[in-house]
Every structure is written in C-alpha cells, then in structure tokens.
Amino acid sequence: MPYEPPTHRVERSLRATTGAKVVAGVDEVGRGAWAGPVTVCAAVTGLRRPPEGLTDSKLLTVKRRTELAEVLSGWVTAHGLGHAWPEEIDEVGMTAALRLAAGRALEVLPIRPDAVILDGKYDYLGTPWQVRTVIKGDQSCVSVAAASVIAKVRRDALMAELGLEHVDFGWDDNAGYPAPVHRAALEELGPTPHHRLSWAYMDALPRWRHMKKTRIVNDPMAAEGGLETEQIGLF
C-alpha cells in the first residue's frame, strides 16, 4: 500500500466550522503495557508542511521515529507531555487515567487550544475541551501524527531509564509491553513498583497473584482495546 502522508484536513475543518484558531492533536502510548505510565502528547502544528515521512509512530522504524522526533521538537509550534502512572491506572482505570494524562499534557502547552483532535473513536477528555475524535488520526492528521511520534519516543526513553534498575525485564527493548523476556522476569522476580497490578497478566503468576489489585469499572475503552470483560488489564 503506497504511503499516504497525513494532511491538515481535520485541522482546517475545525477552523472553518468552529472558529478554532489553535488546534492541538492528541495521541497516547502505553495503554496496553504491563509496566510504566500511559503517556499522552498534545501537539500544535499550525498548517505548515510537515516533515517528510511523518505518520503513525507504530509504522516507523525505531531509527526513523527517533530522527523524526528530533525534527518535530523544533518544527511543532508547541507540544506538551502528560503521564498517568501505574498506581493511578490501578486506582481509577484506563479511561480516567488517559483523561488525567491528556489533561496534564494540554495544561503544559504555552497556549490553550480552542479545539482538540483526539486519536480513536472515544472522547476520553470531555468538557471543557472541544473534541473531534478521528479513527486512525495518527495516520491521517498532521498534528496527531506529530503527537504520536513524540509520545512514543519520549515514553520509550523513559522506560529505558526505568529499566536501568530492572535490567532483567528488558524495558530498553519492550518498553514495558508484553514480551517473553518480560514475562520470564515477572515469573522469577515478581512485579516491580512500575507494574500495573490490576492487569490480567497477574493471573498467570501463581507466586505473585496475591499482589493483584482488582477493579471492576464501566470502561468504554474496553471495547476498543479488545477486552472481553470490564476488568481492567485484560490485554
């Protein structure tokens, strides 16, 4: 399939239909991880021509993603990052944790956006933000694609740093996501302070199952994440 670069179509539409002068693209990374935060980036890009090769971070090699993030840090008008940490995810559930992280990212922008483009089909932000949700926005919208790349590179670097004290888990490679080396370390050493203890991987760890935190919530993100029940962490 030929590469189709993201456009400013949604950004222009919001400007035309709502009068928004400042539009921020918002994307997250880390929702399906076993360890580490869920990280959200909010990026304001204006309507300038984007850097060559910009697209969803998941479609890029590590090398290209890192190179693009360096370019984007100087190209975007502004960007902000927000995290929701494992203990917060365990306490409030993923939808609320995403809201926390996104709110933190938007709050650190030097200018308040008039409208927000949110990747995916669920508006986990809500009021007071004016939100437009776009499925696969990280591929089709310039500001969301920029947010996707910045968020992924920053979170990967954070997980590699956290992994210096937990080298057996391989976070410099798997960034806290499910992986054989990660699972093996969990079985042998148990969860670290950076693990999400409400996640279902805990059910497969007989020695450490007593540490699991159970929280049943009405989480609309469950369907999008492919969960079969409302119990947080069935990834």
Secondary structure as UniProt FT lines:
FT   HELIX           9..18
FT   STRAND          23..29
FT   TURN            31..32
FT   STRAND          38..44
FT   TURN            46..47
FT   TURN            52..53
FT   HELIX           57..59
FT   HELIX           62..75
FT   STRAND          78..84
FT   HELIX           86..92
FT   HELIX           94..107
FT   STRAND          115..119
FT   TURN            127..128
FT   STRAND          131..134
FT   TURN            135..136
FT   HELIX           137..140
FT   HELIX           142..162
FT   HELIX           163..165
FT   HELIX           167..169
FT   HELIX           171..174
FT   TURN            175..176
FT   HELIX           180..189
FT   TURN            193..194
FT   TURN            197..198
FT   HELIX           200..204
FT   TURN            206..208
FT   HELIX           209..211
FT   HELIX           221..225
FT   TURN            232..233
//
